[in-house]
Amino acid sequence: MTRDEVLDVFRSCDALLEGHFILSSGLRSPVFLQKNRVFMFPAKAEKLCKALAEKIRAEGFGDVSQVVSPALGGIIPGYETARHLGVPAIFTERVNGVFELRRSFSVEPGEKVIIVEDIVSTGLSIRECIDCVKALGADVVAAACIVDRSAGEADIGVPLVALTEFKVPAYAPDALPPELEAIPPVKPGSRGL
């Protein structure tokens, strides 16, 4: 899928929002991709995740035994992408602020896995998920996401396969441009829940 095709899916679900948003990282942005507005439509989620699975294979990372995703945002794209890769999907959860595998989920030492996330801005959730899985001995061959908001700038420590890149400005709360400062901020993300 092209960048425009991916963004058109978001637009068709009223999921490409403009305003003043507090991102999970704490940074502020005039644009927010409300992926849950997309994921509430199974056919649209399938379209994006099938294309992501195809891109994962095309880039040489399809030979994995599991998809691991960070909760909460990565659960649906992780599951749907795993379905198209033909492997199980599991997810990490925060326990006292640190990602862990729970619910009888496990990875084996040396097992090849891929991390699948919804949207990458700074890469923090993916890095924390990678740390969790690597600490258990698994081999994280790559990570993947629907949208890379950093346009390749986020360093996650493994190759990142993005269905598309969509560079959106992000600002520290004390360095807002006047037009953003004039709008009350909204925090639509899930980190901290």
C-alpha positions as CSV (number, residue, x, y, z in Angstrom):
1,M,0.0,0.0,0.0
2,T,1.1,3.5,-0.7
3,R,1.3,6.2,2.0
4,D,-1.8,7.9,0.5
5,E,-3.7,4.6,0.5
6,V,-2.9,4.0,4.2
7,L,-3.8,7.6,5.2
8,D,-7.0,7.3,3.1
9,V,-8.0,4.4,5.3
10,F,-7.5,6.6,8.4
11,R,-9.4,9.5,6.8
12,S,-12.3,7.2,5.8
13,C,-12.7,6.3,9.6
14,D,-12.3,9.9,10.8
15,A,-9.1,8.8,12.4
16,L,-6.7,11.5,11.1
17,L,-7.3,14.2,13.7
18,E,-6.1,17.8,13.9
19,G,-5.8,19.8,17.1
20,H,-3.4,19.8,20.0
21,F,-2.6,16.3,21.2
22,I,-0.5,15.0,24.0
23,L,1.3,11.9,22.7
24,S,2.2,8.8,24.8
25,S,5.8,10.1,24.8
26,G,4.6,13.4,26.4
27,L,5.4,15.3,23.3
28,R,2.7,17.5,21.7
29,S,1.5,17.3,18.1
30,P,-1.0,19.1,15.9
31,V,-2.0,15.7,14.3
32,F,-3.1,12.5,15.9
33,L,-3.8,9.1,14.2
34,Q,-6.6,7.6,16.2
35,K,-6.0,4.1,15.1
36,N,-8.8,2.6,17.2
37,R,-11.2,4.4,14.9
38,V,-9.7,2.2,12.2
39,F,-9.4,-1.0,14.2
40,M,-13.0,-0.9,15.1
41,F,-13.7,-1.9,11.5
42,P,-12.3,-5.5,11.0
43,A,-12.2,-5.2,7.2
44,K,-10.1,-2.0,7.4
45,A,-7.8,-3.5,10.1
46,E,-7.4,-6.6,8.0
47,K,-6.5,-4.6,4.9
48,L,-3.7,-2.7,6.7
49,C,-2.4,-5.7,8.6
50,K,-2.4,-8.0,5.5
51,A,-0.4,-5.4,3.7
52,L,2.0,-5.1,6.7
53,A,2.4,-8.9,6.7
54,E,3.2,-8.9,3.0
55,K,5.8,-6.1,3.5
56,I,7.3,-8.1,6.5
57,R,7.8,-11.1,4.2
58,A,9.1,-9.0,1.3
59,E,11.8,-7.5,3.6
60,G,12.9,-11.0,4.7
61,F,11.4,-11.1,8.2
62,G,8.5,-13.5,7.7
63,D,10.3,-16.6,9.1
64,V,9.2,-16.1,12.7
65,S,7.4,-18.3,15.1
66,Q,5.4,-15.6,16.9
67,V,4.3,-12.0,16.8
68,V,4.7,-10.2,20.1
69,S,3.0,-6.8,20.6
70,P,3.0,-4.2,23.4
71,A,-0.4,-3.8,25.0
72,L,-2.6,-1.9,24.6
73,G,-2.2,-0.4,21.2
74,G,-0.3,-3.2,19.5
75,I,-2.8,-6.0,20.4
76,I,-5.1,-5.7,17.4
77,P,-2.5,-5.1,14.7
78,G,-0.3,-7.7,16.2
79,Y,-3.1,-10.3,16.2
80,E,-4.2,-9.4,12.6
81,T,-0.7,-9.3,11.2
82,A,0.1,-12.7,12.9
83,R,-3.0,-14.1,11.3
84,H,-1.6,-13.2,7.9
85,L,1.8,-14.5,8.8
86,G,0.3,-17.8,10.0
87,V,1.8,-17.6,13.5
88,P,0.5,-17.1,17.0
89,A,0.1,-13.6,18.5
90,I,0.9,-12.7,22.1
91,F,1.4,-9.4,23.9
92,T,3.3,-7.8,26.8
93,E,1.6,-5.9,29.5
94,R,2.9,-3.3,32.0
95,V,3.4,-4.5,35.5
96,N,4.6,-1.7,37.8
97,G,5.6,0.3,34.7
98,V,7.6,-2.5,33.0
99,F,6.5,-4.8,30.2
100,E,6.1,-8.5,31.1
101,L,4.6,-11.5,29.4
102,R,1.5,-12.7,31.4
103,R,-1.5,-14.9,30.8
104,S,0.7,-18.0,30.2
105,F,2.3,-16.3,27.2
106,S,5.9,-17.3,26.7
107,V,8.8,-17.2,24.3
108,E,11.6,-19.8,24.1
109,P,15.3,-19.1,24.2
110,G,16.5,-18.6,20.6
111,E,13.0,-18.4,19.2
112,K,12.7,-15.9,16.3
113,V,9.9,-13.4,16.9
114,I,8.8,-10.0,15.4
115,I,7.4,-7.2,17.4
116,V,4.3,-5.6,15.9
117,E,3.1,-2.2,17.0
118,D,0.4,0.2,15.8
119,I,2.1,3.5,15.4
120,V,5.7,4.5,16.2
121,S,6.6,8.0,17.3
122,T,9.7,7.7,19.5
123,G,9.8,3.9,19.6
124,L,9.7,3.7,23.4
125,S,7.0,1.0,23.6
126,I,8.7,-1.1,21.0
127,R,12.1,-0.8,22.7
128,E,10.5,-1.8,26.0
129,C,8.8,-4.8,24.4
130,I,12.0,-5.8,22.7
131,D,13.8,-5.6,26.1
132,C,11.2,-7.8,27.7
133,V,11.4,-10.5,25.0
134,K,15.2,-10.4,24.7
135,A,15.5,-10.8,28.5
136,L,13.6,-14.1,28.1
137,G,16.1,-15.2,25.5
138,A,14.1,-14.8,22.3
139,D,15.7,-13.4,19.1
140,V,13.9,-10.3,17.9
141,V,14.6,-10.3,14.2
142,A,12.7,-7.0,13.5
143,A,9.8,-4.9,14.5
144,A,6.9,-3.7,12.4
145,C,4.2,-1.0,12.5
146,I,1.4,0.4,10.5
147,V,2.7,4.0,10.6
148,D,6.1,5.3,11.5
149,R,5.5,8.9,12.6
150,S,9.3,9.4,13.0
151,A,9.9,8.7,9.3
152,G,12.8,6.4,10.2
153,E,14.3,8.6,13.0
154,A,13.2,6.4,15.9
155,D,16.1,4.1,17.0
156,I,14.5,0.8,18.2
157,G,17.6,-1.4,18.1
158,V,16.3,-3.7,15.4
159,P,15.2,-3.2,11.8
160,L,11.8,-1.5,11.6
161,V,9.3,-2.4,8.8
162,A,6.7,0.3,8.5
163,L,3.7,0.0,6.2
164,T,4.1,3.7,5.7
165,E,6.0,6.7,7.1
166,F,4.1,9.9,8.0
167,K,6.3,12.6,9.5
168,V,4.2,14.8,11.8
169,P,5.8,17.5,13.9
170,A,6.1,16.9,17.7
171,Y,7.1,19.4,20.3
172,A,8.2,19.5,23.9
173,P,5.5,21.0,26.1
174,D,7.6,24.0,26.8
175,A,8.5,24.6,23.1
176,L,5.1,24.8,21.4
177,P,4.5,27.0,18.4
178,P,1.9,29.8,19.1
179,E,-0.9,28.2,17.0
180,L,-0.6,25.0,19.1
181,E,-0.3,26.8,22.4
182,A,-3.6,28.5,21.7
183,I,-5.5,25.2,21.6
184,P,-6.3,23.2,24.8
185,P,-4.4,19.9,24.7
186,V,-6.2,16.5,24.6
187,K,-4.5,13.1,25.6
188,P,-6.1,10.4,23.4
189,G,-3.4,7.7,23.9
190,S,-3.3,4.7,26.3
191,R,0.0,4.9,28.0
192,G,-0.4,5.3,31.7
193,L,-3.6,3.4,32.0
